[in-house]
């Protein structure tokens, strides 16, 4: 499962539309020269690598609870001197108060139980006027259906139920950030649709089908048939997959 997720994370990060969304929200932060940045839930480190290569960035720290992800992140970041990765959890950040100029949660917070605790920790480790950046999927909007009672939608729904802690997080992130003491500067939506070469949305179908097998809702033969049906749609040009993303930029003012 973790090896599959490594491939998914790197493939998604390389998607041109994902890169555009990432650039759009990251460019909203006017970070000072030599800024220290923390990415919480960094996974394989794709976003951390992106940020570390930017001008003016002093150091980037990627934090993740998975030893497998951290090992892969270190391997992929070899040769980037201002980037390091550490194991740790969002609810208890292993850093002193006021350590960073920015804290990022990129497609992370919807997978974290009690996100208000993670945001409180982010507020603590930020310096005054530091930035909070959140980018996450609105998984309640995720769809691969092209009609009523589409069986592929069962796969998308099973993916969300199995891999996402809070599918409504994107719709609540502004209120959560305010409650943690942040001042909101921007809150934006980003539409994401895949029809041709739908690599990322196909991973939702695949992982959802596997989740249905694990839950004994379908057998392996039917799960494989669902995966193949999705690929036949893509080959015929009939595939449609969509999910909204949301980004938030906020500041710690005191």
C-alpha positions as CSV (number, residue, x, y, z in Angstrom):
1,X,0.0,0.0,0.0
2,X,2.8,2.5,0.9
3,X,4.7,1.7,-2.3
4,X,1.5,2.4,-4.3
5,X,1.1,5.7,-2.4
6,X,4.7,6.7,-3.2
7,X,3.9,6.3,-6.9
8,X,0.6,8.2,-6.6
9,X,2.1,11.1,-4.7
10,X,5.0,11.6,-7.2
11,X,2.7,11.2,-10.2
12,X,0.2,13.7,-8.8
13,X,2.9,16.2,-8.0
14,X,4.3,16.0,-11.6
15,X,0.8,16.6,-13.1
16,X,1.0,20.0,-14.9
17,X,-2.4,21.1,-13.6
18,X,-1.3,20.2,-10.0
19,X,1.9,22.2,-10.5
20,X,-0.2,25.2,-11.7
21,X,-2.5,25.0,-8.6
22,X,0.6,24.6,-6.4
23,X,2.3,27.6,-7.9
24,X,-0.8,29.7,-7.6
25,X,-1.2,29.4,-3.9
26,X,2.5,29.3,-3.0
27,X,3.1,32.5,-4.9
28,X,0.7,34.3,-2.5
29,X,3.2,34.2,0.3
30,X,5.7,37.1,0.4
31,X,8.4,35.2,2.4
32,X,11.5,37.1,3.6
33,X,15.0,36.2,2.5
34,X,16.3,33.2,4.3
35,X,12.8,32.0,5.4
36,X,12.5,28.7,7.2
37,X,9.5,26.6,6.0
38,X,7.9,23.5,7.5
39,X,5.8,21.2,5.4
40,X,3.6,19.0,7.7
41,X,2.6,15.6,6.2
42,X,5.2,15.9,3.4
43,X,4.8,12.4,2.1
44,X,7.6,11.8,-0.5
45,X,8.6,15.4,-0.3
46,X,7.6,16.6,-3.8
47,X,6.2,20.0,-2.5
48,X,9.2,20.4,-0.1
49,X,11.6,19.9,-3.0
50,X,9.7,22.5,-5.0
51,X,9.8,25.1,-2.1
52,X,13.4,24.5,-1.3
53,X,14.5,25.3,-4.9
54,X,12.8,28.7,-4.7
55,X,14.8,32.0,-4.4
56,X,15.1,33.4,-0.9
57,X,14.3,30.2,0.9
58,X,16.8,29.5,3.7
59,X,15.7,26.0,4.8
60,X,12.8,23.6,4.3
61,X,11.9,20.9,6.8
62,X,9.6,18.1,5.7
63,X,7.8,16.2,8.5
64,X,5.8,13.0,8.1
65,X,4.9,10.1,10.5
66,X,5.8,7.4,7.9
67,X,9.3,6.1,8.0
68,X,8.8,4.7,4.4
69,X,7.8,8.1,3.1
70,X,10.7,9.9,4.9
71,X,13.2,7.4,3.5
72,X,11.9,8.0,0.0
73,X,11.8,11.7,0.5
74,X,15.5,11.8,1.5
75,X,16.4,9.6,-1.5
76,X,14.6,11.9,-4.0
77,X,16.0,15.1,-2.3
78,X,19.6,14.1,-2.5
79,X,21.7,17.1,-3.6
80,X,19.3,19.8,-2.3
81,X,21.4,21.3,0.6
82,X,18.7,23.4,2.2
83,X,16.2,20.5,2.6
84,X,15.8,17.9,5.3
85,X,13.2,15.4,6.4
86,X,12.2,14.2,9.8
87,X,9.7,11.8,11.3
88,X,7.0,13.4,13.4
89,X,3.2,14.0,13.8
90,X,1.1,17.1,13.2
91,X,-0.4,17.0,16.7
92,X,2.9,17.4,18.5
93,X,5.4,19.3,16.3
94,X,9.0,18.7,17.6
95,X,10.0,22.4,17.2
96,X,10.3,25.4,19.5
97,X,7.9,28.3,19.4
98,X,8.4,30.8,16.6
99,X,10.8,28.6,14.6
100,X,9.3,29.1,11.1
101,X,8.2,31.8,8.7
102,X,5.7,29.4,7.0
103,X,3.9,26.2,7.7
104,X,2.4,24.2,4.8
105,X,-0.3,21.5,4.8
106,X,-0.5,20.2,1.2
107,X,-3.2,17.6,0.8
108,X,-2.5,16.6,4.4
109,X,-5.0,18.1,6.7
110,X,-8.1,16.1,5.5
111,X,-6.2,13.0,6.5
112,X,-5.5,14.2,10.1
113,X,-7.9,13.5,13.0
114,X,-8.6,16.6,15.1
115,X,-7.2,19.1,12.6
116,X,-7.7,21.9,15.1
117,X,-4.8,20.5,17.2
118,X,-2.5,20.5,14.1
119,X,-3.4,24.1,13.3
120,X,-2.8,25.1,16.9
121,X,0.6,23.5,16.7
122,X,1.3,25.3,13.4
123,X,0.4,28.6,15.1
124,X,2.8,27.9,17.9
125,X,5.8,27.2,15.8
126,X,5.3,30.1,13.5
127,X,6.9,33.5,14.1
128,X,4.7,36.6,14.3
129,X,3.5,37.5,10.8
130,X,4.4,34.0,9.6
131,X,2.3,32.3,6.9
132,X,-0.1,29.3,7.1
133,X,-0.8,27.7,3.8
134,X,-3.3,24.9,3.4
135,X,-4.1,23.1,0.1
136,X,-6.6,20.2,0.1
137,X,-9.1,18.3,-1.9
138,X,-12.8,18.8,-1.4
139,X,-13.4,15.1,-1.4
140,X,-17.1,15.5,-1.0
141,X,-17.0,16.7,-4.6
142,X,-14.9,13.8,-6.0
143,X,-16.7,12.1,-8.9
144,X,-16.0,9.7,-11.8
145,X,-19.6,9.2,-12.6
146,X,-21.0,9.8,-16.1
147,X,-24.6,8.9,-15.2
148,X,-27.0,7.8,-12.5
149,X,-26.0,4.6,-10.6
150,X,-22.5,4.6,-12.2
151,X,-20.6,1.7,-10.5
152,X,-17.3,3.5,-10.8
153,X,-18.7,6.2,-8.4
154,X,-18.9,3.4,-5.8
155,X,-15.1,3.1,-6.2
156,X,-14.6,6.9,-5.8
157,X,-16.8,6.9,-2.7
158,X,-15.0,3.9,-1.2
159,X,-11.7,5.6,-1.8
160,X,-12.9,8.7,0.2
161,X,-14.3,6.6,3.0
162,X,-11.1,4.5,3.3
163,X,-8.4,7.1,2.8
164,X,-9.8,10.5,3.9
165,X,-10.5,11.3,7.5
166,X,-12.7,14.4,6.8
167,X,-14.1,14.7,3.3
168,X,-15.6,18.1,4.2
169,X,-12.3,19.6,5.5
170,X,-11.9,22.0,2.5
171,X,-15.2,23.6,3.3
172,X,-14.3,24.0,7.0
173,X,-10.6,25.1,6.7
174,X,-11.3,28.8,6.9
175,X,-13.2,28.5,10.2
176,X,-10.7,26.1,11.6
177,X,-7.8,28.5,10.8
178,X,-9.7,31.4,12.4
179,X,-10.4,29.4,15.5
180,X,-6.6,28.6,15.8
181,X,-5.9,32.3,15.9
182,X,-5.0,33.0,12.2
183,X,-6.0,35.9,10.1
184,X,-7.3,34.8,6.7
185,X,-5.7,36.5,3.7
186,X,-6.9,34.4,0.8
187,X,-9.3,31.5,0.3
188,X,-9.5,30.2,-3.2
189,X,-11.0,27.2,-5.1
190,X,-9.3,25.3,-7.9
191,X,-11.2,23.1,-10.3
192,X,-9.6,19.9,-11.4
193,X,-10.9,17.7,-14.2
194,X,-9.3,14.8,-16.0
195,X,-10.7,13.3,-19.2
196,X,-7.8,12.3,-21.4
197,X,-4.9,10.5,-19.7
198,X,-6.7,10.6,-16.3
199,X,-3.8,9.1,-14.3
200,X,-4.6,10.6,-10.9
201,X,-8.4,10.0,-11.1
202,X,-7.7,6.4,-12.1
203,X,-5.7,5.9,-8.9
204,X,-8.9,6.9,-7.0
205,X,-10.8,4.2,-8.9
206,X,-8.1,1.6,-8.2
207,X,-7.7,2.3,-4.6
208,X,-11.5,2.5,-4.1
209,X,-11.9,-0.9,-5.8
210,X,-9.2,-2.4,-3.5
211,X,-11.0,-0.9,-0.5
212,X,-14.3,-2.5,-1.6
213,X,-12.5,-5.9,-1.7
214,X,-11.0,-5.3,1.7
215,X,-14.5,-4.5,3.0
216,X,-15.8,-7.7,1.4
217,X,-18.3,-5.7,-0.7
218,X,-16.9,-7.1,-4.0
219,X,-14.6,-9.9,-4.9
220,X,-11.2,-9.6,-6.7
221,X,-12.7,-10.4,-10.1
222,X,-15.3,-7.7,-9.9
223,X,-12.8,-5.1,-8.5
224,X,-10.5,-5.9,-11.5
225,X,-13.5,-5.5,-13.9
226,X,-14.2,-2.1,-12.4
227,X,-10.6,-1.0,-12.9
228,X,-10.6,-2.2,-16.5
229,X,-13.9,-0.5,-17.2
230,X,-12.4,2.8,-16.1
231,X,-9.5,2.2,-18.5
232,X,-11.7,1.3,-21.4
233,X,-13.6,4.6,-20.8
234,X,-10.3,6.5,-20.9
235,X,-9.2,4.7,-24.1
236,X,-12.6,5.5,-25.8
237,X,-12.5,9.2,-24.6
238,X,-15.5,8.7,-22.3
239,X,-13.8,9.0,-19.0
240,X,-14.7,12.0,-16.7
241,X,-13.1,12.6,-13.3
242,X,-13.4,15.7,-11.2
243,X,-12.5,17.0,-7.8
244,X,-12.4,20.6,-6.4
245,X,-9.4,21.7,-4.4
246,X,-9.2,24.7,-2.0
247,X,-6.3,26.8,-0.9
248,X,-6.0,29.1,2.1
249,X,-3.3,31.6,3.0
250,X,-3.4,33.0,6.5
251,X,-1.1,34.9,8.9
252,X,-0.2,34.7,12.5
253,X,-0.5,38.3,13.8
254,X,0.3,37.8,17.4
